[in-house]
Amino acid sequence: MNRRLARCALICALLLAPVACATQVPPPTAQPVQTLPAEAAEPADAAGAPPVTTTSKTTPTPGTDPLPEPLPQMSLPEARAAFVADTAARYGIESAHIESVLAGAEIRDSIINAMSRPAEAKPWRDYRPIFISQARIDGGQAFLARHRDALARVEAETGVPAEIIVSIIGVETSYGGNTGSYPVVDALYTLAFAYPRTGDPAKADRENRREAFFRGELAQLFALGQEQDLDITTLKGSYAGAMGWGQFMPSSYREFAVDGDGDGRIDLFGSTDDVFASIANYFVNKGGWVRGGPVVVRAERDPDAQDHEPEGLAPDMSLAELDALGYRPATPVAPDQRAVLLNLDGVDGMEHWLGFRNFHAITRYNISKLYAMAVYQLAEAIAGRENPLAAGGNTGDEPGLRPAA
């Protein structure tokens, strides 16, 4: 107990001393990027999916975006008719056009099955090898070298490190090699009108809200098509409807994507300049990225420390408060930083980390601490600072298409 009090006193003293920087972290966002409002382990905002407009009166879990209110229960024909009328009125789109697109849409069992098995349900020891492999590290370093000048410009303008942008693209689409094979219209139509249900009463409200979220994204897709002059029936993406190299959901595409090459269009499918600028813009304006700020550091835990599992991912505790619980940074961090404790079930047992505001920014792309940690560690390896590869990791042949929130 005396030892802990002494540490608290030391931290207070450090508040009067010059600030010392932690690792200049260079990590990630759904959405837009793509991102799915999550379930602690469900892909979320990844550049995820963009923020959801909601009138919910419920109190959201800290660090997450609230989901929309559930929609009234009705038959599929009735729900479709209501959707057409609402989307036409809201975005000024011809009802006949919306109806013609929906007439060719399919509800796909493969999408329902994929949505029912989120990768984030795995423990960290099994999740990390999916996204961190030598092949993915090598690919990221080659990609960074190939686009170094363009990435450096975006980093200078936004403060989002080049390796974080590259890591996001690597995790989302294997550096543009796999941007998704599902028709975006089908993906969003399926999840908007046939979102998978578990039958668990405790999960019913969330499932109803997520269906409402995807119905909103389907409407946003029609608006996006009109604004960007896109034939939305030809677009391909993830099983959650995320699109392009950075896997943006339609709402994130509309809100956070920017014209990086100045050609008057925003093309997240073919313009790397637009992709880099849009991912960075998402991190800054959706995630609140802090230029030069720390992302995450290992935490030391006292033998008698209290178990502590935060409700959300927001960095809302001071280092002194965490120290009082028995957790402190293993490497120097500015004493005025606020952090969240991250407990990860690793290969060698429980790992403890402290995530700062920039870690939280990565979770805005996908609301999952596993996702954000994978992006961070891959970025570190791409930058040549540290290779976190565990023995027995995968070969990196599996691209990780994230749904978007």
Secondary structure, DSSP 8 states (H G I E B T S, - for coil): -HHHHHHHHHHHHHTTS---------------SB----SSSS--TTBTS--------S---TTS-----------HHHHHHHHHHHHHHHHT--HHHHHHHHHT----HHHHHHHTS-GGGS-HHHHHHHH--HHHHHHHHHHHHHTHHHHHHHHHHH---HHHHHHHHHHHHTTTT----EEHHHHHHHHHH-------HHHHHHHHHHHHHHHHHHHHHHHHHHHHT--GGG-EE-TT--BTTTTB-HHHHHHH---SS-SS---TTT-HHHHHHHHHHHHHHTT---TT---EEEEEE-TT------SSS---EEHHHHHHHTEEESS---TT-EEEEEEEEETTEEEEEEE-HHHHHHHTTSS-HHHHHHHHHHHHHHTTS-----TT---S-S-------
